[in-house]
Amino acid sequence: MKYIHFLLLLSLAACTRQPADHFVLRGTVPGAVDSTTVSLRISSGNGVMQKIESYIIGEKFELSGKVDAPTRSELFIDSYDIIRRMGKDDEMGRSCNIDFFVENGNLTFSTPHLDSLPQSYWRYDIRKEKNYRVKGSPAQDAYYEYQQQTLLLRHSIIQLMSKTDCTREEKRQMADLRTQLTEKGWSFVRNHSNLAANLYVANLLKKNAFTYDQAYLDELEKLFASSQDTCQALKDFRQYLRDAARFVQGTPLQDGKITDAKGKTVSLLGQLNPAGYTVIDFWASWCAPCRASFPHLKEMSKCYGEKVKFLSISIDQKEEDWKEAMEEEKMPWPQFLCPTALKKELPALYDLRGVPTFFLIDPQGRIVFSGHDTDNLGAQLEKTGV
């Protein structure tokens, strides 16, 4: 009898033991019809996506796979195909998108109802992130805490971002909300020990080029000072810190050859205002946000007069497109075209990867700000006291 009791205990232990080399994700989704597709997409970080698929039967599903480290992944639940095959209205279908950390072990997914989950793409409602739980992953436990702590903040920011024409007051409000979100991020990482979750949140603390100093990067580095490079994500974060050091505030603007409106090749540094600040606007004729920014730039140009020199550099491929747009916009400051050779160097020199991008250069020729929004540029000009 004792022997049988021992075997039962051994069997129970085998059933509940955490798998060390793979994960098993079991989920319950009330309201889901049979044959609803469930797919888990796991990014390796090298551009390779692992996709694991299954189907819901009796409101339950099961997925299994393997990860080398806790990995933030996306679970898609899509019932549109099966709804169509059943001859029902598409409105009855659901496409849901849920993100969480997956790590090897026994994982369980639960939700009150399919309709309570955040739907995909433009229908995504961030407030519904509270309506599902994934248990069995310490990384996910920590990430879930961060999600819930920042839920209302992130929702408010998204609401303001979705507006087609924010007022300046609303933009200031958005900046305040982003500051609060950043503060919560710093607090979270400093008060939690899960490396995977901390790295995810720390990546959200990254700033645009030339909007931080070396001290800011040093503070980011201190967050993981006691951690060894045991995972690729931490190695990547430390590589980011090394790369980001090239784009700190105060970095000297590098010289380059640009073409003026008369076709003459001139020096970029030679166009700067030696007695004050210079605003450089990188733009293109095909870029709608660039051209929408010109009225505000014109206002700033009038406001600051000769105290701040404005100049625009187009990255257009065709000179005729640049000149046609120049004629249409009638910008009252010097205009230049960026040659192909310099254009290829812009990402490495200034981390410039899109337009519009505005640079503020101080009287010593150093970059003290970079951004994509004229209101942020205006706020930075106010800070200079010119």
C-alpha positions, 0 to 999 in steps of 0.5 A, a space after each residue: 500500500 505504501 508502495 502504491 502511495 509512493 507511485 501516486 505521489 511520483 506520478 503527481 510530481 511528474 504531472 506538475 513538474 515544470 518543463 525545463 526545455 520547452 513551454 506549454 501554454 494552455 488557455 481558456 477563452 469563453 465565448 470562442 467558437 470551435 475552430 477559432 484560430 490561435 497563433 503565437 508569434 515569437 520574435 528571436 530578435 534576429 528578424 526571425 519569427 517563430 509562429 505556432 498555431 492551434 485551434 480552440 475546441 470547447 473554448 480551450 486551446 494548447 500551444 507548445 514550443 521553446 524559447 532560449 530566454 523569456 521573450 515578449 510575444 504576441 498571441 492572435 485569436 482570429 475567428 473571422 474565417 470560421 465565422 464566414 465558413 459558418 455563413 454568419 455575419 462578419 460582425 460576429 467575428 473577432 481578431 484579438 491581439 494579446 502580448 505577454 512574456 513567454 518562457 519555458 514552463 507550464 503557462 496558463 492563459 485566461 480571460 472572462 470572455 472573448 469579447 473582453 479582449 483587445 481587438 487587433 489593429 485600429 480597434 485595439 483598446 489598451 484599456 482591455 489589457 486588464 482583461 487577460 492574465 498569463 500565469 507561470 512566467 515570472 517575467 510576465 508577472 512583472 510585465 503585467 504589473 507594469 501594464 496595469 500601473 501605466 494603463 491609464 497614462 498610456 491610454 490618455 497619450 494614445 487618445 491625444 495622439 489619435 487627434 488629427 489636430 492637437 492644440 498646443 495645450 493638448 501637446 503640452 499635456 501629452 508631454 506632461 503625460 509622457 514625462 509621468 510615464 517615463 518616471 514610472 518606467 524608472 521607478 519600475 526598473 529600480 524596484 524590480 529584479 526580473 531582467 527580461 521585464 526590466 530590459 523591456 521597460 528600460 528600452 522604453 526609456 530611450 530618447 531621440 538623438 540629441 535630446 539626452 546627455 551622457 549622464 542620462 546614458 550613465 543612469 541607464 547603464 547603472 540600472 543593470 550594473 550588477 547584471 552579467 551579459 547572460 542574454 542577448 537582450 542585455 548585450 543589445 541594450 549595452 550596445 545601444 548605450 555605446 552607439 547612443 553616446 555618439 548622439 548626445 547633446 553638445 555633439 559638434 555638427 559635422 561639415 558637408 557639401 550642400 547645394 544652394 538654390 542657384 546650384 552652387 556647392 557650399 559648406 554646411 558649417 559655413 551656413 550656420 549663424 556664428 553669433 547665435 542659434 541655427 535651426 536646420 530643417 530636413 525635409 522633402 517635397 513628398 513629405 506631407 508632415 514636412 510641408 504642414 510644418 512650414 506655417 509654424 516655422 514661418 511664425 517662429 522665423 518672424 518671432 526670432 528674427 535675426 536672433 535665430 537663423 533658419 535654413 532648410 535642407 531637402 533630401 529630394 532625389 530630383 532637383 526639379 521636385 525640390 525647386 517646384 516645392 520651394 516655389 509653392 511654399 515660398 519659405 523666406 530663409 535659405 534653401 539647400 539640396 542634400 547631395 546623394 553622398 551626404 544623404 547616405 551619411 545622415 543616419 550614421 552622422 545624426 541618427 537621421 532616419 526620417 523627415 521632418 527632422 529639426 536640429 537646433 545648433 548653438 553658437 559654437 556649432 553644437 547640436 543641442 536638440 533634434 526632433 520631429 515636432 515644431 512645438 517641441 522645437 519651439 519649446 527648446 528655443 524658448 529654453 535658450 532664452 534668445 
